[in-house]
Amino acid sequence: MIPVLGEGVEIFEIHDFAMTYDGYTSNGDSVTGFHNCATLANLAAQKRLEHGLLRDALHDLRTCLLIGARRHRWDTLIAVDYEVALIRRIREISGGEVFIDPNSPSAIRRRRP
């Protein structure tokens, strides 16, 4: 288990935290997983934009954060307020701690010598 980020974190910390979850295999396989993640994240972002609502499932929130981090990596002009809102909601739902997915990019980097 790792602690969920607190308030006032930098964008690189949000991205590192996002990489502790393997949303791709959690949402299909390595081929369909990205498409499924992106679809879920797009629908969730639209729901927040239109209604100000975030999802209630931890799995969905972490998937949205992963896709948000990937998007920000390619477009640095994207506002980070959505990612910060996702972190807050993840912290609220999880009680402040989450598992590091053993297949996540972060876990794989930690295992390398």
C-alpha positions as CSV (number, residue, x, y, z in Angstrom):
1,M,0.0,0.0,0.0
2,I,1.1,3.5,-0.7
3,P,-0.4,6.8,0.6
4,V,-2.5,8.8,-1.8
5,L,-1.0,12.2,-2.6
6,G,-1.9,15.2,-0.4
7,E,-2.8,18.7,-1.4
8,G,-0.3,21.0,-3.1
9,V,1.6,18.4,-5.1
10,E,3.5,19.0,-8.3
11,I,2.3,17.7,-11.6
12,F,5.2,15.2,-11.9
13,E,4.1,13.7,-8.5
14,I,0.6,13.2,-9.8
15,H,2.0,11.5,-12.9
16,D,4.3,9.2,-10.8
17,F,1.3,8.3,-8.7
18,A,-0.9,7.7,-11.7
19,M,1.8,5.2,-13.0
20,T,1.2,3.0,-9.9
21,Y,-1.9,1.6,-11.5
22,D,-2.1,-0.6,-14.7
23,G,-5.4,0.5,-16.1
24,Y,-4.7,-1.2,-19.4
25,T,-4.8,-4.8,-18.3
26,S,-7.4,-4.0,-15.7
27,N,-9.7,-2.8,-18.5
28,G,-9.1,-5.6,-21.0
29,D,-5.8,-6.8,-22.3
30,S,-2.7,-5.0,-23.6
31,V,-4.4,-4.5,-27.0
32,T,-7.9,-3.4,-26.1
33,G,-7.1,-2.0,-22.6
34,F,-5.9,1.4,-23.8
35,H,-9.0,1.9,-25.9
36,N,-11.3,0.9,-23.0
37,C,-9.3,3.2,-20.6
38,A,-9.5,6.1,-23.0
39,T,-13.3,5.6,-23.5
40,L,-13.9,5.4,-19.8
41,A,-11.8,8.5,-19.2
42,N,-13.4,10.5,-21.9
43,L,-16.9,9.7,-20.7
44,A,-15.9,10.6,-17.1
45,A,-14.3,13.9,-18.1
46,Q,-17.4,14.8,-20.1
47,K,-19.6,14.0,-17.0
48,R,-17.4,16.2,-14.8
49,L,-17.5,19.0,-17.4
50,E,-21.3,18.9,-17.8
51,H,-22.4,18.0,-14.3
52,G,-19.4,18.5,-12.0
53,L,-19.5,14.9,-10.9
54,L,-16.7,12.4,-10.5
55,R,-17.1,8.6,-10.5
56,D,-17.4,6.6,-7.3
57,A,-15.4,3.5,-8.2
58,L,-11.7,3.6,-7.2
59,H,-10.8,1.5,-10.3
60,D,-12.5,4.1,-12.6
61,L,-10.9,7.0,-10.8
62,R,-7.4,5.5,-11.1
63,T,-8.0,4.7,-14.8
64,C,-9.0,8.3,-15.4
65,L,-5.9,9.6,-13.6
66,L,-3.7,7.3,-15.7
67,I,-5.2,8.5,-18.9
68,G,-5.1,12.1,-17.7
69,A,-1.4,11.8,-16.9
70,R,-0.7,10.4,-20.4
71,R,-2.6,13.2,-22.0
72,H,-0.7,15.8,-20.0
73,R,2.6,14.3,-21.0
74,W,1.8,15.1,-24.6
75,D,-0.1,18.4,-24.1
76,T,1.3,20.4,-21.2
77,L,-1.3,23.1,-21.7
78,I,-4.0,20.9,-20.3
79,A,-5.2,22.2,-16.9
80,V,-4.3,20.0,-14.0
81,D,-7.4,20.8,-12.0
82,Y,-9.1,17.6,-13.2
83,E,-6.2,15.4,-12.1
84,V,-6.1,17.2,-8.7
85,A,-9.9,16.6,-8.3
86,L,-9.3,12.9,-9.2
87,I,-6.6,12.6,-6.5
88,R,-8.9,14.2,-3.9
89,R,-11.7,11.7,-4.8
90,I,-9.3,8.8,-4.8
91,R,-8.1,9.8,-1.3
92,E,-11.6,10.2,-0.1
93,I,-12.8,6.8,-1.4
94,S,-9.7,4.8,-0.5
95,G,-9.2,6.1,3.0
96,G,-5.9,7.5,2.0
97,E,-4.0,4.4,0.8
98,V,-4.0,2.4,-2.5
99,F,-2.3,-0.7,-3.7
100,I,0.5,-0.5,-6.2
101,D,-0.6,-2.6,-9.1
102,P,2.2,-5.2,-9.7
103,N,1.9,-4.8,-13.5
104,S,2.0,-1.0,-13.4
105,P,4.9,1.0,-14.9
106,S,5.9,2.2,-11.5
107,A,6.1,-1.3,-10.0
108,I,8.0,-2.7,-12.9
109,R,10.6,0.2,-12.6
110,R,10.9,-0.6,-8.9
111,R,11.8,-4.3,-9.6
112,R,14.6,-3.4,-12.0
113,P,18.1,-3.7,-10.6
